[in-house]
């Protein structure tokens, strides 16, 4: 049981701005950063909250200067990283038309304090975080901007880093505005920050191989900024309060995933079903069975999907912003549980395979005719299972002077009954494992 001494204590806070190598390059960050329909649709969702848990180096656990040196290097490398991701140091700004019948929302990169950086402490060990069956609620305190929605970026930072020192570890938690970036952009930022951190010594010139592409993509016939035909934000923005949830993490070995994939493909007489689709089908069936839904109750499995590779021509993977969609497979509870794993996995495969450039453009046109924001309370039904994040993200490749992370954890944001997050990591000895975090209402 957590006592009053087991609470996260904020020790210090500051703001970090991009470190500009030259006045010419500084002027590049003075422009307005326009939001696309993909971005605007995310304004009612929570910030992305993901972080990495590291063990303190054994020889430095009791070293008085360890944390101060780490914090100094994190701040400096973050400043260098923000040069490449300068919109993250800005704030959202709304500009109304003269007759106040509509408005635009964009990122002002000038009038801002920058990205927030917090140092906090917690008198608990790594084992207190990783040992319980369920992810302990204290993990939510490892992230700033608790319960904030992306629209709050008008007054709150678009990026906030919280470094929480444990007795034997360090958690680096990042809260990033989801109207500015999706998961691909988020982990590209983390990767470049890690690279710059490790390469420090080149004071202002750390070469990076995959710089973000900040030029915004708009469909043909749609020029920025986008006019929203509304008079007030309240017509557009909603907030979601999650019920009390249990969050549990399951590990799947490479061998079990391979077996699952082979089974799904054999049962569907194909070779096209992926590992992720096979695992998602297993999770969909398992959660639906546990819910004890009526035989004729319709249920769905939604997958968050990256649009970049599906565009014609494709968007580069370094495109910074949102480029995601949700595809869905549906069935009655009876159909889902009476048929084999391969039947469900094939439905998920078709949902992914049928998502192409034409579908993306059609969804754009529909949005432009009737703009909306995704709102969890309306977007998700109680019989749904939603797969977020991706095992393709290189989460465990990010290092900050303490070796590989021992765990990835997430905050309160965007969680509801049936939400699942997938990641992939390397165990000791090099064996591949998948990690899936499931949320279920108590």
N, C-alpha and C positions, 0 to 999 in steps of 0.2 A: 504494500500500500504506500502511495506517495505521500510524504509528509511535507510540511511547510518548507523544510530545508531542501526538498527535492523539487525545486522550481527554477526555471531558466531566469537568470538575472542579467539584465542588460548593463554592461559596464561602460561602453562608449559608443558614440555614433558620429559619423561624419558623412560628407558628400564627396563623391569622386567625379571629376570631369575628364573628358578626353584630353590626353596629352598630345598636342599638335607638334609634329616635327618642324613645321615651317609656317610662316604667315599665309603662304599661298594655299597650303593644304588646310589651314584653319578655316579659310573662307568657304571651303566645300561643305562644312557642317553647318553653315548659316542658312541653308535653304530650308524651305518647308517640305516636310515628308508627308506626302498624301497617302491616304488610306484607300485600299481597293475594296470592292464589295466583299471579298473574302475576309478582309480585316474588320470591316464595319459590322459584319454579321456576328462577330465575336464579342461585341461590347458588353453584353449582359453575362458573359461567362466569367469565371474566376481567373485570376492570374495562374500561369503555369508555376507550380511549386515542386521542384525536384532537387535532391541534394545527395551528396556523397559522404559516407562515414569512413574516416581513416583512423588507423592506429597511430598513436604517437611513436616515433622511433624510440626503441627501448633505452638507448643511451641518452636520450634527451628528455625523458619523461619529467625528471625533476630539475632540468636545467632552467634557470630563472629567465634566461634571454630567449628561450625557444619560441614562445608565443609572440613576443614582441617582434622578433625577426620575421616570423611567419606572417604576421599581420602587415608589417611594412612591405614585404615582398608581394603579398596579395593585393594591397592597395596600389602599389606602383604598376604591377602587371595589369591590373584591372584598368587603370588609366590608359595604358598603352593599347589595351584591347578595345576600349571604348572609342579610340580613334577610328577603328574600322567599323564599329557598330554605333556611330554617334547618335542615331535616333533614340537609343536606349537611355541617353542622358537628358532627353527632352521631356516635354509634357504635352498632353493632348490640349487642343484649343478648338473652341467652337466659334464660328463666324456666321452670323445671321445675315440674311438678305435685307435689303432696305425696307421691304414691307413686312419683314419678320414672318413670312409665310413658309420659309425653309431655311436650312442652315447646312454648313459643311463642318466636318471634323477632320483635323489633320494633326501632325506632330510639329510643335514649335521647338526647334533645337537651340534657341537662343535664351529665352526667358525661363530658365530652369536652374535649380540648385545643383542638378546632376543626379547621378545614381547614389542611392543610400548604401552605406556600409556600416554594419553593426557588429560589435564584438560582445559576446555573451558567455556566461559560464553556467555549468550545471554540475552539481556534486553527485554524479552518477557515473557508472562505468559502461563500457561498450556492452558488457554482458546484460546489463539492465535493459538495454535497448533491443538486443537481438534474441535474448533467451525466452521471453514470454511467448505463449502460443499465439496470442494476437499482438499486432503492432500496438505498443502502448500509446495512449493519447498524448503523452508528453512530447512525442515527435512533432506534433502540430506546432509546438512552441519553438521549433528549430527554424521556423520561417516567419519572415515579416509579412505585413499586409494581409493578415488573417481575415478571411471572408470578403476581401475587397473584390469588386468586379472591375473589369477592364475600363469601363467608363470612368471609374474613380481616378484614372490617370490624368484627369484634368487638374487634380490637386495633389495627387500622390505620385511618388516616383514610378517611372515605367520599369525600373530595375532596382531591386534591393537585394543585397548580399548579406546574409547573417552567418557569421563564423561563431559556432558554439563550442567552447572548450569543455570536454568531459575530463574525468579523472585520468583516463588513459587513452583518450582519443580526441579527434576534432571532426566536427560535422560542418561542411560547407553547404549551406542551403541558399538556393537562388529562387527568387520570386520575380517572374518576368511577365510583363503585360501581354496577354494572349491576343490582343488586337494588333500587336506589333509583330508577333512571331508565333510560329507553330513549333511542334516538337523537333522537326528537322533543323529549323533555324536556331532553336534553343540549344541543342546539343552541338551545333557547329560553333556557336558562341563559346560554350564551355570548352570545346576542344581547342579553339584558338587561344583562349585564356590560359589553358593548361600549357600549351606550346610556348607562349610568350613567358609564362612564369618560369619554365624550365630553361629558357634561353636567355634569361636576364644576364646582363653583362654588356650586351649591345644596348646602350642607354636608350636610344630612340629609334633604332633601326633593327627590328627583329623581323626577318623575312618570314612570310607565311605562304603556304602553298595553296590554300583554298579560301581566299578572302571573300567575304560576303558580297553578293551583288545587290545593291540597294535600289537600283532602278525599278520602279513599280511596274507591274504588268496589269494592263487594263484591256478588256475585250474591245474588238473593233467597234467603233462608233460610240465608245464610252470614254470621255475625256475627263481628267481630274480637274478640280475636285468634284466629288459627287454631291449633288444637291439632294438633301433628304427632305421630302415634302411634308415636314412636320413643324409644329410651332414650339413644341417643348420636349425636352428629353424624356419626361415621364411617359410619353406616348411610345417610347422606344425601349426603355430600360426596365428590366425586372431583376429581382434578387431571389436567390434560392437558398433556403436554410435546410441543410441535410438533416435527416433524422439521426438518432444515435446508431452508429454503425460499428460492426466488428470488422476488422481488417486482418486478413491472414495471408501469409506468403507460402506458396508451394514451390518446391524445386523439382524440375524434371531433368533427368540425365539425357545426354545425347542419345544413348542407347534406347531409352524409353520413347523419346521423340521419334527416332527412326522407325521403331516398331509401330508406333501410332500412325505415322505417315504411310508405311507399307500396308497396314490394315485398311486404312481409308481408301487408298488407291485400288487395292485388290477388290474390295467390296463394291467399288464403283466402276470397275473394269477400265481403269484409266491410269495414266502416270502424271497427270497434270495437277493434282491436289498437292499443295505445299505443306510444309511442316506447320506453319502458322495456322493455316486453315484447318488442319487436322486437330491441332490442340484447341483451337477456338470451338470446333464442333464438340469436342469432349467436354469442354467447360460449359457450353450452352446446354447440352443434354443433362449434365450433372446438376447445374443450378436449377434447371426447370424441374427435374425430378425431386430435388430437395424442397422446392416450393409447394409441391403437392397440388398443382393447379388442376382444375377440371379438364376432362378429356378433350372437350371441344374449345377450350380457351386458346385463343391465338397468342403466340409468343414470337419474339424476333431476336435475332442476333445482329447487332450493328458493328461494323468495323470502321474505324477511322482510317481513311485512305489518303495517300499522298498523290496530288494531281500532277506534280512536276513531270514525271516520266510519261504521263498520259496525254500531255498537250502536244499539238502539232504546229510548229516544231516544239520539242520538249523544253521545259524550263530547266536551267542548270540546277543541280542539287544545292548549289551555294545561294540560290535565290533567297533573299532574306525577307520574310513576311509570312503570311498565311497562304498556303496552297493545299488545303485539305477539304475533304468531303466525308460524309458518312454513307456507306452502302449498307444494305440490309437484306437478310434472308428471313423468310417468315414461314411458319408452320403452326398447326394446332399442336397442343401438348401430346395428343394421341399419336399423330403422325411422327413427331420428333422422337418419341420414346419407343414406339413400336418398330420403327425402322432402324437399320444399323447405323453405326458411326459414319460410314462412307456416304450414306444418303444425306446426312446433315452437312458433311464436309463438302459434298458436290454442290449443294445449294449455295454455300459460302463461296466456293470457287466461281460459280456462275455470276454471283453478285459482283465479285472483283473483276472478272474477265469482261463483263459487259459495261464497265465504267471506262469510258473513253473520251476523246476530245469533244465529240458531238454532245455527249451527255453533260460535260462540264459547261460548254457554251450555252446549252439549253437552260441549265440551272442559273447561269448568269442572267440570261434574258428574263427569266421569270422573276429573279430577284430585283432587277432594275424596274420592272413593271410594278412590283409590290415589295419594297424593301422591308426587311425584318431583321431581328437579332435572334440568335439561338438562345432559348431559355429552357434550362433543365426541367423545370416544372411542367413545361408543355411538350418539350422535345422527347422526353423519356417517359414511357409508360411502365407501370409496375411489373409487367411480365417480360420486360426487355432485359437482355444481357448486352453490355457495351464493351467492346475491346478498344482500349486506348494504348498510347505509347507504341513502341515497336521493338522487337528483338534485333532490328537492324541498327538501332542507335548505338554508337560506340560510347557507352556510359563508363565502362570500367577502364578505358584507355586513358582517362584523364588523371594526371598526377600533379601533386603540389608539394613535392619534397618529402612525402611520407609514404612512398610506395603506392601500390594499387589499393583502391578502396576496398573495404571489407563488405560494404553493403550500399545499396541505393534505397532511399526512402523518399516519400512524398508527403505533402502537407494536407491540409483540409480541402484544398481547392478541387472543384469539379468531381466530387465523389457522391455516389448515391448507391442504393441497393442494386446490385448486379453489375457495378462498374469493375472492370478488370484492367490491370496494367501488366504488360509483358516486358521483360528485359532479358538480356543474355550476358553471361559472365563466364570467366574461366576459374575453375576450382584449382586447388593445389594439384600439381602434377599435370596440368594442362587439359583436364577433362572439361568438356563444354556442358554447361547446365543452363536451363531456362528458368527464369523466376517469374511467377505469376502472382500478383496480389489481387485477392478477391475481396469485395465488400458486400456484406449482407446485413440487412436490418435486424436489430435485436428485437 
